[in-house]
Amino acid sequence: MHKKFYASQVLSVCPNLINLQHYYTFVICILKWHSEQFYLK
């Protein structure tokens, strides 16, 4: 459940990076998303 929701959140934030299939860039995007979620709280 949580993984599906998490995946949808990342997909909505970084669709272009996923399309490029660049794992390193995708990881950076996830880290950026995590930091944004942290600061929003």
C-alpha positions as CSV (number, residue, x, y, z in Angstrom):
1,M,0.0,0.0,0.0
2,H,2.6,2.5,1.1
3,K,5.0,1.6,-1.7
4,K,2.3,2.2,-4.3
5,F,1.4,5.5,-2.8
6,Y,5.1,6.5,-2.5
7,A,5.7,5.4,-6.1
8,S,2.8,7.5,-7.4
9,Q,4.1,10.5,-5.4
10,V,7.6,10.2,-6.9
11,L,6.1,9.7,-10.4
12,S,4.1,12.9,-10.1
13,V,7.2,14.8,-9.0
14,C,9.8,13.4,-11.4
15,P,8.2,12.0,-14.5
16,N,10.9,13.2,-16.9
17,L,13.7,11.6,-14.8
18,I,11.9,8.3,-14.8
19,N,11.5,8.4,-18.6
20,L,15.2,8.9,-19.0
21,Q,15.7,5.9,-16.8
22,H,18.8,7.4,-15.2
23,Y,19.1,5.7,-11.9
24,Y,21.5,8.2,-10.4
25,T,19.3,11.2,-11.3
26,F,16.3,9.3,-10.1
27,V,17.9,8.8,-6.7
28,I,18.7,12.5,-6.5
29,C,15.1,13.3,-7.3
30,I,13.9,11.0,-4.5
31,L,16.3,12.7,-2.1
32,K,15.1,16.1,-3.2
33,W,11.5,15.0,-2.7
34,H,12.2,13.7,0.7
35,S,13.9,16.9,1.8
36,E,10.9,19.0,0.4
37,Q,8.5,16.8,2.4
38,F,10.6,17.2,5.5
39,Y,10.6,21.0,5.3
40,L,6.9,21.2,4.6
41,K,6.1,19.5,7.9
